[in-house]
């Protein structure tokens, strides 16, 4: 399969969506933690790792999408 410009837009869109969702979740997680919500430490660690991993995936998808958009067709 050959990746085209339309795929670049899709990847950038998914990357932006990924950032919006996971940054919102990170903000909510931080607020819950700072308000003293009683959860096991593993809960906070596991969700923090998920946030970091998914933001990294968003960076990769965004960079690939931008590369496709910058490639002359």
Secondary structure, DSSP 4 states (H G I P E B T S, - for coil): ----HHHHHHHHHHHHHHHHHHHHHHHHHHHHHHTT----HHHHHHHHHHHHHHHHHHHHHHHHHHHHHHS--
